[in-house]
Amino acid sequence: MSFEILKNKIDEKNNPTVMGLDPKLDFIPTSILDAAKKEYGDTFRAAGEAIFEFNRRLIDAAADLVPAVKPQSAFYEMYGLEGEIALKKTVEYARAAGLYVILDVKRNDIGSTAEAYATAYLGATKLFDHSEKALEVDSVTINPYLGTDGILPFVKTAAEFERSMFILVKTSNPSSKELQDLVVDGKPIYRHMGEMVEKWGSEFIGESGYSPCGAVVGATHPAQLAELRVALPHTFFLIPGYGAQGGGAEDVKAAFDKNGGGAIVNSSRALMCAYKGKGDDDNFEKFTREAVIEMRDAINTVRGK
Amino acid sequence: MSFEILKNKIDEKNNPTVMGLDPKLDFIPTSILDAAKKEYGDTFRAAGEAIFEFNRRLIDAAADLVPAVKPQSAFYEMYGLEGEIALKKTVEYARAAGLYVILDVKRNDIGSTAEAYATAYLGATKLFDHSEKALEVDSVTINPYLGTDGILPFVKTAAEFERSMFILVKTSNPSSKELQDLVVDGKPIYRHMGEMVEKWGSEFIGESGYSPCGAVVGATHPAQLAELRVALPHTFFLIPGYGAQGGGAEDVKAAFDKNGGGAIVNSSRALMCAYKGKGDDDNFEKFTREAVIEMRDAINTVRGK
């Protein structure tokens, strides 16, 4: 099953963290931007080329250290077709470098439409007389507002293709409380959602003890992390909100199971922009490596590894 | 404001319905598929070309009758870059034909990521020294699980660019009840979400009385439609679930305000596939027109127009 693949990569590198790839142009060093603009002008093409070049060098810099990357689809979609091309190249490059790719798309829909999304990212698309993968990633994020109808097509496809998913349960942002913390029958909505995640994955639990249905739980809510870790024993966690959003190593400690497994912590800006203000933009890779190692070590300390 | 633009198109054509464009290959007449496959082989390119050709002819067939189209992004994303190209061509063709384009993407995220999605679909992307539209649609669907943080960037962009959005409130699928019908403080979640939609749009109410924050409410729940119409006086409704999903004209009657406005009803498969089983696939446009007219007349009867 797919989380065994991720677990092996985490164990191999002794690093339960994922590098987010959210390539806003503001994050990209001037030398890369200038080169792209010089070659392609002030165009979407130039933006796409700069994004891929930055990602490629970030992946080269960190591929021996991190088990996974998480491109955030929004930052590619905003550059239109050229952004989609940069995303595809990034995903292929990361997978060729042996990284587990979690595509942060937060997709959601029902029935045959959910099936189409599952096919697009986790499965293979039926063309005329054969099927082919449109974009090959290992895992996606999905939104559960529509209930079971919106989830099962992903579970089915993930099981068939050895993929996984992370379902939004308790997100890292301040207003997550507006809906997710409302109390029904003595329990907040995020607990109800968590129980549904356990149920959706229950038929597909792998040898590591985790099903392909993971959950997104923010680093900014340490108490809920601890509560959900106990309540959802078969659910692998993706933890956003570390670093730039304010979560630290102590905040994510409770996300890990008794073996120090069952969770992966994301950081995007703090790794991609580690070079900022250091006066040596052209060697940004060096600062990213340092930040990756620092984050790895801080989290390994709290998880006892 | 944007819903005034939609309202004018609805009034002009006396038709509060939107034609869904969910171009599964199964929906496309054989002659179009064969021609594409002959020219481009068994490839994503052929699929993309067939999809656009089908959409183009559907738009030509119905543009004088319907005010709007709703492409479902999943059915383009599953064909990768070629699907995205087909989507872009479809959107541009529909807008050039004077149609209001609601892109069904159900996007959702927080902070700067929500901003990126809003920019991608409703705004203009900052490149190096200028901004440019990546894909120009009039409205998108969005998912509110993340609360206010995930919505305000869309509201701000919609207000600036005269666009709109439809926020999922009570969806048409059977399992929508699992989360959306849970009761908090005596009211189901969908009512709480509905009240948030009213609040999010409250500063931007246009002369028609509607804010740019619309809501998705399924035709399959007539009682909730009636309840929400009363509770959300400034919220324009997008009603899926008509036709193939089982909703009929009587079911959507309560979605309209006292002037017969404030809502638009979607049908996809029943319009796109109206030709099936009629023995004249090459003239599919004729059957789509008939189905569009039949749906328009049935709904106009119940809304008193």
Interface residues (C-beta under 8 A of the other chain):
Chain A: D22 K24 L25 L33 K37 D42 T43 F44 A46 A47 Q72 A74 F75 E77 M78 Y79 G80 L81 G83 E84 I85 K88 D104 K106 R107 N108 D109 I110 G111 S112 T113 A114 A116 Y117 T119 A120 Y121 T125 K126 L127 F128 D129 H130 E132 A134 L135 N143 P144 Y145 L146 G147 T148 D149 G150 L168 T171 S172 N173 P174 S175 S176 K177 E178 L179 Q180 L182 V183 V184 I189 H192 M193 M196
Chain B: D22 K24 L25 L33 K37 D42 T43 F44 A46 A47 Q72 A74 F75 E77 M78 Y79 G80 L81 G83 E84 I85 K88 K106 R107 N108 D109 I110 G111 S112 T113 A114 A116 Y117 T119 A120 Y121 T125 K126 L127 F128 D129 H130 E132 A134 L135 N143 P144 Y145 L146 G147 T148 D149 G150 L168 T171 S172 N173 P174 S175 S176 K177 E178 L179 Q180 L182 V183 V184 I189 H192 M193 M196
